Amino acid sequence: MKKKKLIIITLLLIVGVLLSSCSNYNFKPTIEYKIQDFTMIDHRGETVTLDDLKGQPWIAMFIFTNCKTICQPMTLNMSIVQEKLVEKGLEDYKIVGFSVDPENDTPEALSKYLDYFTVPDESKWHLLTGYDQKFIEQFALQSFKALVKKPEDDDQVIHGSSFYLVDENGVAVKYYSGYSEEENSAKAVPYDEIALDMETLINNMK
């Protein structure tokens, strides 16, 4: 009987330590990039500004609909991130995709592109366009320290594969791998980490 009680007490202590470590998770920003003001059009044809996104955290990526390499896997990975957010019951967030090929990515094209994916909650997404190539190349560099470049005589656009976590004040505070061919390595997309960081930012606003 004493042995059984000891086992139960030990298990309770282990559970207590695990719960404590989860509740005491300390989010640490790794970057501090202030996002410049913008006014853009999303895949619904609605105007979206930086001020519209402030007041809640959001996660950003750079994609385009005619991408022949990483964009579709990145978008799929972002939908998996959202699945994690839904599992946690989180509501106060947005997912933002900046088109790096705005000349071809109309709201209609972006809407059709997103329809290819089964996203848990489309209302949280904004796939953005409504600017020129020069703007997005400058915007990506200034706001996210990210390279975007469209070579001449080429329908493909050079861009990175990172996901960026932006806080409720419009400051990018952390970035993650948004694409990897090595899902069981250190380079794998950290779905759980992203969801936990988002949850922490949301809870810190309360």
DAUR-V941011 format. One line per field, one symbol per residue. ss: DSSP state (a for helix, b for strand, c for the rest). burial: I if it has 16 or more other ideal C-beta (glycine too) atoms within 10 Angstrom, else O. Layout:
BEGIN
ss: ???
burial: ???
END
This chain:
BEGIN
ss: caaaaaaaaaaaaaaaaaaaaaacccccccccbbccccbbbcccccbbbaaaacccbbbbbbbcccccccaaaaaaaaaaaaaaaaacccccbbbbbbbcccccccaaaaaaaaaccccccaaabbbbbcccaaaaaaaaaaaacccbbccccccccbbccbbbbbccccbbbbbbbcccccccccccccaaaaaaaaaaaaaacc
burial: OOOOOOOOOOOOOOOOOOOOOOOOOOIOOOOOIOIOOIOIIIIIOOOIOOOOIIOIIIIIIIIIIOIOOIIIIIIOIIIOIIIIIOOOOIOIIIIIIIIIIIOOIIIOIIIOIIOOOOIOOIOIIIIIIIIOOOOIIOIIOOIIOIOIOIOOOOOOIOIIIIIIIIIIOIIIIIIIIIIIOOOOOOOOIIIOOIIIIIIOIIOOOO
END
